[in-house]
Amino acid sequence: MAADEPLLVLISFDGETAIMSQIDEAMEHHILLMNAGFKDTDIDKFFRIVLDRSGVDWTFICPPDYKGIQYKDKQIEAFYKDGFAVISNFLHSIGYLVGINIPKRYRRHLDVLSSET
């Protein structure tokens, strides 16, 4: 963190577990998860971010069964709200006061919301 190297971070949906590594150590979130002793299939239990002092990129991929919510638009709304809260709390806990960005390639999930309103 002191060198401001990009970090891969996984944060459990409840915010109780966070796994963090320099990006060059793990390369991708699935590898980071397995390096921490989890199964790679547990990836859908975590918010995924890439972080440095300039900001956060959120890999916005809403699991198809998120919180058992039946309707996709409501599911994505809940994932969005929960993610911003949990990620913001994590960032605050490690002393990073930076913006959260959802890169364009992941915004297709958010398009579901704008197309239905």
ABEGO torsion letter per residue (X at the ends): XAAGBBBBBBBBAAGABBBBBBAAAAGBAAAAAAAAGBBAAAAAABBBBBBBAAEBBBBBBBBAABGGBABAAAAAAAAAAAAAAAAAAAAAAAGBBBBBBBBAAAAAAAAAAAAAX
